[in-house]
Amino acid sequence: MDDRLPRHPLGATGLRITPLALAAWSVRTYRSDRHRLTADHVERAYHEHGINTFLFHFLMHPLVEGLRRLIRAGHRDDLVLMAEAGIPTGRLVRRSWDRHARALGTEWIDVFLLGWVRARWYLTGHTWTAMERLRETGGVRAIGYSSHDRPLAARLAREFVPDVLMLRYNAAHRGAEQDVFSTLPDPRPGIIAYTATRWGMLLRPLPARGFPQAMTAGDCYRFALTHPSVDLVLCAARSAEELREDVAAVRHGPLEGDQLEGIRRFGDAVHAAARGGRRWMFQ
């Protein structure tokens, strides 16, 4: 049986992506050096599961090495590589792009985002102009930003029109459905969902609140992808087995009926019971 993920468009960017994008930092792995993404996992994700979409950082050394191997093997045109600039100034946007592109030995990055946008000034001055310049000169194919602040993201999307928008969206945090998804213009930007497991909290049962069984990571990814506005969800599987499970879940397609409603109820319970804890971007 073919267990490779299908490809579909990322908004109106012209890029064709898999519904899971592999990243490297995981809430399930920060305490263990024995269970971390390796360069071999990256190659297997591409060859065995058809995953062609990756979020990387130049400090993610195993992910970078795996991607370099795929590029050296001649697969660059089939890959959709995404990275973020962390400091919102025009000069540092270009410097960040240079460092990411150099890490992989590639001439372009497919999706380049401004990360963790928390105010309008993150995009003003020369910053957004520098992003647009990278797109105009062929250094990137699509630009955008990520934000936890849903109302801000919706406002900015009307002023600084992104090709791609990355937002927190999971069963416990569904506000993007009303605050962002329903407000986007047509054609809408490509939408990437992150924190799909709510920093691991959706993976823990809540028997005291009537939920003796938690969601699996695959359930979390599948939930995010059930919304028709979501094109892509970030996945931080820590082993080949976990990746197989996540891919198998996503291949089942959108959630429906009682299963979807049950997950929404569990998400509400997790939200109500939240006590903080470590927060990691990619899960």
DOVEX-583786 format. One record per atom (N, C-alpha, C): x, y, z. Coordinates in steps of 0.05 Angstrom, whole numbers, padded with zeros to 5 digits, always signed. Example, Ala and Ser with C-alpha at 12.3 -4.5 7.8 and 13.67 -1.06 7.14 Angstrom:
% DOVEX-583786
+00264-00114+00156;+00246-00090+00156;+00264-00066+00156;+00257-00045+00142;+00273-00021+00143;+00258+00001+00157;
% end
This chain:
% DOVEX-583786
+00017-00024+00000;+00000+00000+00000;+00017+00025+00000;+00011+00045-00017;+00026+00069-00018;+00020+00086+00007;+00040+00093+00023;+00036+00109+00046;+00048+00136+00043;+00051+00146+00018;+00062+00172+00013;+00039+00193+00014;+00046+00216+00025;+00026+00237+00027;+00021+00250+00000;-00004+00259-00005;-00009+00273-00030;+00001+00301-00030;+00002+00314-00053;+00010+00342-00055;-00014+00359-00062;-00014+00383-00053;-00035+00402-00059;-00024+00430-00058;-00039+00450-00069;-00028+00478-00070;-00026+00490-00042;-00006+00508-00039;-00004+00525-00015;-00016+00552-00022;-00041+00555-00016;-00055+00580-00024;-00052+00585-00053;-00045+00610-00060;-00042+00618-00088;-00012+00621-00095;+00006+00609-00080;+00035+00612-00084;+00045+00598-00108;+00031+00578-00118;+00041+00562-00140;+00058+00538-00130;+00063+00537-00104;+00078+00515-00092;+00060+00492-00086;+00070+00468-00090;+00054+00444-00083;+00068+00430-00060;+00052+00426-00039;+00063+00417-00013;+00050+00392-00004;+00062+00379+00015;+00048+00358+00030;+00034+00370+00054;+00013+00358+00064;-00002+00370+00086;+00014+00371+00112;+00034+00354+00115;+00053+00355+00138;+00079+00367+00129;+00089+00386+00145;+00116+00397+00141;+00133+00388+00164;+00156+00376+00159;+00172+00366+00180;+00190+00388+00191;+00190+00391+00217;+00207+00410+00231;+00223+00393+00251;+00240+00406+00267;+00259+00390+00283;+00256+00393+00313;+00245+00415+00323;+00244+00418+00352;+00216+00409+00362;+00216+00392+00381;+00191+00380+00390;+00187+00381+00420;+00163+00386+00429;+00157+00386+00457;+00160+00358+00469;+00159+00338+00451;+00161+00310+00461;+00191+00301+00463;+00209+00318+00456;+00237+00309+00454;+00257+00326+00471;+00248+00348+00483;+00268+00366+00494;+00282+00354+00518;+00272+00332+00530;+00286+00321+00553;+00303+00297+00546;+00303+00288+00521;+00316+00263+00514;+00334+00267+00490;+00360+00260+00493;+00378+00260+00470;+00375+00235+00454;+00361+00215+00464;+00359+00190+00449;+00338+00191+00428;+00319+00210+00430;+00297+00211+00411;+00296+00238+00398;+00311+00241+00377;+00312+00267+00363;+00313+00261+00333;+00303+00280+00318;+00304+00278+00289;+00333+00276+00280;+00338+00259+00261;+00364+00255+00250;+00364+00261+00220;+00387+00264+00208;+00388+00267+00179;+00376+00244+00164;+00380+00220+00175;+00368+00196+00163;+00337+00198+00163;+00326+00208+00185;+00297+00211+00187;+00287+00230+00165;+00302+00251+00160;+00294+00270+00139;+00293+00257+00112;+00314+00241+00106;+00314+00227+00080;+00291+00207+00078;+00286+00193+00100;+00264+00173+00100;+00237+00187+00097;+00234+00211+00109;+00209+00225+00107;+00203+00231+00077;+00223+00239+00063;+00220+00245+00034;+00216+00220+00017;+00233+00200+00021;+00232+00177+00003;+00209+00158+00010;+00203+00154+00035;+00183+00134+00043;+00155+00146+00045;+00153+00171+00054;+00127+00183+00059;+00121+00206+00040;+00139+00213+00022;+00134+00233+00002;+00133+00261+00013;+00142+00265+00038;+00142+00292+00050;+00162+00309+00035;+00152+00331+00023;+00170+00349+00008;+00173+00376+00021;+00160+00380+00044;+00157+00407+00056;+00171+00406+00083;+00189+00425+00088;+00206+00425+00112;+00209+00454+00122;+00206+00457+00148;+00213+00482+00161;+00240+00478+00175;+00260+00494+00167;+00287+00490+00177;+00298+00516+00189;+00318+00512+00205;+00334+00534+00216;+00363+00526+00213;+00380+00545+00208;+00408+00537+00204;+00421+00525+00229;+00409+00528+00252;+00419+00514+00277;+00407+00486+00280;+00388+00479+00264;+00377+00451+00265;+00395+00433+00249;+00417+00425+00260;+00438+00412+00245;+00430+00386+00232;+00416+00368+00246;+00408+00343+00233;+00388+00348+00210;+00369+00366+00214;+00351+00373+00192;+00366+00385+00168;+00384+00403+00174;+00399+00416+00153;+00416+00395+00137;+00428+00376+00152;+00444+00356+00138;+00427+00338+00121;+00403+00330+00131;+00385+00314+00115;+00376+00328+00090;+00370+00354+00092;+00362+00369+00069;+00385+00372+00049;+00409+00376+00059;+00433+00378+00042;+00436+00353+00026;+00432+00330+00039;+00434+00304+00025;+00414+00303+00002;+00389+00311+00008;+00368+00310-00013;+00375+00329-00036;+00385+00352-00029;+00393+00371-00050;+00415+00360-00067;+00436+00349-00054;+00458+00337-00069;+00449+00314-00087;+00428+00300-00079;+00418+00278-00095;+00400+00287-00118;+00396+00313-00121;+00382+00323-00144;+00353+00329-00139;+00344+00331-00114;+00315+00334-00108;+00307+00363-00102;+00325+00382-00106;+00318+00410-00097;+00292+00420-00109;+00287+00416-00135;+00263+00427-00148;+00238+00414-00137;+00240+00391-00124;+00216+00378-00113;+00211+00386-00084;+00230+00400-00072;+00227+00407-00043;+00215+00434-00040;+00199+00438-00019;+00189+00464-00010;+00202+00470+00017;+00221+00488+00017;+00237+00494+00040;+00228+00521+00052;+00223+00521+00078;+00213+00544+00092;+00231+00552+00114;+00235+00578+00119;+00251+00588+00141;+00240+00614+00151;+00250+00623+00174;+00240+00647+00186;+00263+00666+00192;+00257+00692+00189;+00275+00713+00199;+00265+00722+00226;+00282+00723+00246;+00273+00728+00273;+00274+00756+00282;+00290+00774+00269;+00293+00801+00278;+00283+00820+00256;+00262+00836+00262;+00248+00851+00242;+00262+00878+00234;+00284+00876+00221;+00296+00900+00208;+00303+00892+00180;+00303+00912+00161;+00308+00905+00133;+00335+00893+00129;+00356+00904+00142;+00383+00893+00138;+00386+00865+00148;+00373+00860+00172;+00376+00833+00184;+00358+00812+00170;+00337+00821+00156;+00321+00803+00140;+00339+00790+00119;+00354+00807+00105;+00372+00797+00084;+00394+00779+00096;+00405+00788+00119;+00426+00772+00131;+00416+00745+00140;+00391+00744+00150;+00380+00718+00158;+00376+00700+00134;+00366+00712+00112;+00362+00696+00088;+00389+00685+00078;+00410+00701+00078;+00436+00692+00070;+00445+00668+00087;+00442+00670+00113;+00451+00649+00130;+00436+00623+00126;+00409+00625+00122;+00393+00601+00117;+00400+00588+00090;+00402+00605+00069;+00408+00594+00043;+00436+00582+00042;+00455+00594+00055;+00483+00583+00056;+00483+00557+00070;+00467+00554+00092;+00467+00529+00107;+00460+00505+00089;+00442+00509+00070;+00434+00488+00052;+00449+00487+00026;+00463+00509+00020;+00476+00510-00006;+00456+00513-00029;+00435+00529-00024;+00414+00532-00044;+00412+00562-00052;+00402+00567-00076;+00401+00594-00086;+00374+00607-00079;+00355+00592-00069;+00329+00604-00062;+00317+00588-00039;+00300+00602-00024;+00283+00590-00003;+00254+00593-00013;+00239+00572-00011;+00212+00574-00023;+00193+00592-00008;+00193+00589+00019;+00176+00605+00036;+00193+00618+00058;+00193+00645+00059;+00209+00659+00079;+00190+00676+00095;+00190+00673+00121;+00171+00686+00139;+00186+00704+00159;+00172+00725+00168;+00180+00739+00191;+00167+00725+00215;+00184+00717+00234;+00174+00701+00256;+00164+00717+00280;+00143+00706+00293;+00133+00716+00318;+00126+00746+00317;+00112+00754+00297;+00104+00782+00295;+00084+00789+00317;+00091+00810+00333;+00074+00817+00356;+00064+00846+00356;+00072+00861+00335;+00062+00888+00332;+00066+00897+00304;+00051+00918+00296;+00052+00928+00268;+00081+00936+00261;+00096+00948+00280;+00122+00958+00274;+00141+00937+00265;+00135+00911+00270;+00152+00890+00260;+00154+00890+00229;+00134+00901+00216;+00133+00900+00187;+00137+00928+00174;+00140+00948+00190;+00143+00975+00179;+00172+00982+00173;+00177+01007+00165;+00204+01014+00158;+00213+00999+00133;+00237+00988+00134;+00248+00974+00111;+00243+00943+00112;+00230+00934+00133;+00228+00905+00137;+00211+00892+00116;+00186+00900+00112;+00170+00886+00093;+00180+00892+00064;+00191+00915+00060;+00203+00921+00034;+00226+00902+00028;+00242+00895+00048;+00264+00876+00045;+00253+00848+00038;+00231+00841+00050;+00219+00815+00044;+00209+00815+00015;+00196+00836+00007;+00186+00838-00021;+00209+00838-00041;+00231+00851-00033;+00254+00851-00051;+00266+00823-00055;+00266+00807-00034;+00276+00780-00037;+00258+00764-00056;+00232+00769-00055;+00214+00755-00073;+00218+00765-00102;+00221+00791-00105;+00224+00802-00132;+00250+00793-00146;+00271+00789-00130;+00297+00781-00142;+00300+00750-00143;+00280+00735-00135;+00281+00706-00138;+00294+00692-00115;+00301+00706-00093;+00312+00693-00070;+00292+00677-00055;+00267+00685-00057;+00245+00669-00045;+00222+00669-00064;+00204+00649-00061;+00181+00647-00078;+00155+00657-00065;+00155+00657-00038;+00132+00666-00024;+00141+00678+00003;+00128+00700+00011;+00135+00713+00036;+00110+00715+00054;+00115+00719+00080;+00093+00721+00099;+00104+00725+00127;+00088+00718+00147;+00095+00721+00174;+00080+00702+00192;+00090+00697+00216;+00076+00681+00236;+00069+00699+00259;+00047+00692+00273;+00038+00708+00296;+00020+00692+00314;+00023+00696+00340;+00004+00685+00359;-00020+00703+00362;-00017+00728+00355;-00038+00748+00359;-00057+00748+00335;-00080+00734+00338;-00098+00730+00316;-00110+00756+00305;-00121+00773+00322;-00132+00799+00311;-00110+00815+00296;-00086+00816+00308;-00064+00830+00294;-00058+00818+00267;-00056+00792+00266;-00051+00778+00241;-00072+00785+00220;-00097+00785+00228;-00119+00791+00209;-00117+00820+00199;-00110+00839+00217;-00107+00867+00208;-00083+00870+00190;-00061+00858+00197;-00037+00861+00181;-00040+00849+00153;-00056+00827+00151;-00059+00813+00126;-00074+00831+00105;-00088+00851+00115;-00101+00870+00096;-00083+00892+00088;-00062+00898+00104;-00044+00920+00098;-00018+00910+00085;-00006+00890+00096;+00018+00878+00086;+00011+00850+00076;+00002+00849+00051;-00011+00825+00041;+00009+00802+00039;+00005+00780+00055;+00024+00758+00055;+00017+00737+00034;+00037+00723+00023;+00031+00699+00008;+00024+00676+00026;+00036+00676+00050;+00033+00655+00070;+00030+00667+00097;+00012+00655+00113;+00007+00664+00141;+00009+00640+00159;+00025+00642+00180;+00028+00619+00199;+00016+00627+00226;-00002+00610+00236;-00017+00616+00260;-00019+00592+00278;-00023+00598+00304;-00029+00577+00323;-00058+00568+00318;-00061+00542+00315;-00088+00531+00311;-00088+00502+00320;-00105+00495+00339;-00107+00468+00349;-00134+00464+00361;-00140+00440+00371;-00167+00434+00382;-00173+00451+00407;-00153+00460+00421;-00158+00477+00445;-00157+00506+00439;-00146+00514+00416;-00144+00542+00408;-00156+00544+00380;-00182+00550+00378;-00196+00550+00353;-00205+00578+00344;-00195+00598+00359;-00204+00625+00353;-00197+00635+00325;-00177+00623+00313;-00170+00632+00286;-00193+00627+00266;-00211+00609+00272;-00233+00603+00254;-00250+00628+00250;-00255+00643+00272;-00271+00668+00269;-00254+00693+00265;-00231+00694+00279;-00215+00718+00279;-00199+00722+00253;-00192+00700+00240;-00174+00702+00217;-00186+00688+00192;-00191+00662+00194;-00199+00647+00170;-00224+00660+00156;-00243+00668+00172;-00267+00679+00160;-00264+00707+00149;-00241+00720+00155;-00237+00748+00146;-00218+00751+00123;-00205+00729+00114;-00185+00731+00094;-00196+00737+00066;-00182+00752+00050;-00191+00758+00023;-00189+00734+00005;-00201+00736-00018;-00199+00715-00038;-00185+00726-00062;-00163+00714-00071;-00152+00689-00061;-00138+00693-00034;-00141+00674-00016;-00130+00676+00011;-00101+00668+00010;-00085+00677+00030;-00058+00667+00032;-00057+00638+00040;-00035+00625+00034;-00032+00598+00045;-00030+00599+00075;-00043+00579+00088;-00044+00579+00117;-00029+00555+00128;-00010+00561+00146;+00005+00541+00161;-00004+00541+00190;-00010+00518+00201;-00018+00516+00229;+00006+00505+00245;+00010+00517+00269;+00031+00506+00286;+00020+00504+00315;+00035+00493+00333;+00027+00484+00360;+00002+00466+00358;+00003+00446+00340;-00020+00429+00335;-00027+00412+00360;-00007+00406+00377;-00013+00390+00401;-00016+00407+00426;-00017+00433+00422;-00018+00453+00444;+00005+00448+00463;+00029+00448+00453;+00053+00444+00469;+00052+00417+00484;+00040+00397+00472;+00038+00370+00484;+00015+00365+00502;-00001+00386+00508;-00022+00383+00528;-00046+00367+00517;-00050+00368+00490;-00071+00352+00478;-00064+00322+00478;-00039+00315+00484;-00031+00287+00485;-00034+00275+00512;-00045+00290+00532;-00048+00280+00559;-00078+00277+00565;-00085+00254+00576;-00114+00250+00583;-00122+00268+00606;-00148+00272+00608;-00160+00288+00630;-00182+00272+00643;-00176+00251+00657;-00197+00234+00668;-00215+00248+00688;-00204+00268+00703;-00220+00282+00722;-00241+00299+00709;-00238+00305+00683;-00258+00320+00668;-00273+00303+00648;-00271+00277+00651;-00286+00258+00635;-00273+00250+00609;-00247+00254+00607;-00232+00246+00583;-00209+00228+00590;-00214+00202+00594;-00193+00183+00601;-00173+00178+00579;-00180+00186+00554;-00162+00181+00532;-00156+00207+00518;-00130+00212+00513;-00122+00237+00500;-00122+00234+00470;-00116+00255+00456;-00111+00254+00427;-00084+00242+00422;-00080+00231+00399;-00053+00224+00390;-00042+00248+00374;-00016+00249+00369;-00005+00270+00353;-00018+00270+00325;-00023+00246+00314;-00036+00244+00288;-00064+00256+00289;-00079+00252+00310;-00105+00264+00313;-00103+00295+00312;-00082+00305+00326;-00078+00334+00327;-00073+00346+00300;-00055+00333+00284;-00049+00343+00258;-00074+00340+00240;-00088+00318+00243;-00112+00314+00226;-00133+00334+00233;-00136+00341+00258;-00156+00362+00266;-00150+00388+00252;-00125+00397+00254;-00118+00423+00241;-00123+00423+00212;-00117+00401+00198;-00121+00399+00170;-00150+00395+00161;-00167+00389+00181;-00196+00386+00175;-00208+00413+00166;-00198+00435+00178;-00209+00461+00170;-00201+00467+00141;-00219+00475+00124;-00213+00479+00096;-00193+00502+00090;-00189+00520+00109;-00170+00542+00105;-00141+00533+00111;-00137+00511+00124;-00110+00503+00132;-00098+00485+00110;-00075+00494+00100;-00062+00479+00079;-00041+00460+00090;-00029+00467+00113;-00005+00454+00122;-00003+00456+00152;+00006+00435+00165;+00011+00435+00194;+00039+00426+00199;+00052+00439+00218;+00080+00432+00225;+00080+00407+00243;+00098+00388+00236;+00100+00363+00250;+00129+00360+00260;+00132+00352+00285;+00158+00348+00297;+00161+00320+00308;+00156+00301+00291;+00159+00273+00299;+00188+00268+00308;+00192+00251+00328;+00219+00247+00339;+00231+00220+00331;+00216+00205+00316;+00227+00178+00308;+00213+00170+00282;+00224+00150+00270;+00211+00139+00245;+00184+00128+00251;+00181+00115+00275;+00155+00104+00282;+00134+00125+00286;+00141+00147+00300;+00122+00168+00304;+00114+00181+00277;+00134+00184+00260;+00127+00196+00234;+00108+00178+00218;+00113+00152+00219;+00094+00134+00205;+00066+00137+00216;+00064+00138+00243;+00037+00141+00255;+00024+00167+00247;+00040+00189+00247;+00028+00215+00239;+00019+00215+00210;+00035+00204+00193;+00028+00203+00164;+00003+00186+00160;+00002+00163+00173;-00021+00145+00170;-00047+00159+00179;-00045+00175+00201;-00069+00189+00211;-00078+00210+00191;-00059+00226+00180;-00066+00247+00161;-00078+00235+00136;-00068+00212+00128;-00078+00199+00103;-00108+00191+00106;-00118+00190+00130;-00147+00183+00134;-00165+00206+00126;-00154+00230+00122;-00169+00253+00113;-00183+00268+00136;-00201+00286+00129;-00214+00303+00149;-00230+00287+00170;-00231+00298+00194;-00248+00287+00215;-00277+00295+00209;-00295+00278+00218;-00323+00283+00213;-00340+00275+00237;-00365+00286+00238;-00386+00277+00255;-00378+00276+00285;-00385+00254+00298;-00381+00251+00326;-00352+00252+00334;-00334+00242+00317;-00305+00243+00323;-00295+00271+00325;-00304+00288+00306;-00296+00316+00306;-00307+00331+00330;-00332+00326+00336;-00344+00339+00359;-00332+00331+00385;-00325+00305+00387;-00312+00295+00411;-00285+00308+00415;-00270+00312+00394;-00244+00325+00396;-00247+00355+00403;-00267+00367+00393;-00272+00395+00401;-00279+00397+00430;-00294+00379+00441;-00301+00379+00469;-00276+00374+00486;-00259+00355+00477;-00234+00351+00492;-00216+00375+00491;-00215+00388+00468;-00199+00413+00466;-00209+00434+00485;-00235+00437+00488;-00246+00456+00507;-00238+00449+00535;-00238+00423+00542;-00230+00415+00568;-00200+00421+00573;-00183+00416+00553;-00155+00422+00556;-00150+00452+00560;-00165+00467+00545;-00162+00497+00547;-00170+00506+00575;-00192+00495+00586;-00201+00502+00612;-00182+00493+00634;-00168+00471+00630;-00151+00460+00650;-00122+00469+00648;-00116+00486+00629;-00088+00493+00623;-00075+00506+00648;-00050+00498+00653;-00035+00509+00675;-00008+00520+00666;-00007+00528+00640;+00019+00538+00630;+00037+00515+00622;+00062+00516+00629;+00081+00495+00622;+00099+00504+00599;+00117+00487+00591;+00135+00494+00569;+00120+00497+00542;+00128+00516+00527;+00115+00521+00502;+00136+00520+00479;+00130+00503+00461;+00149+00498+00439;+00134+00503+00412;+00147+00518+00395;+00133+00528+00372;+00121+00507+00353;+00136+00486+00347;+00129+00469+00325;+00107+00448+00332;+00103+00443+00357;+00082+00425+00364;+00056+00440+00371;
% end
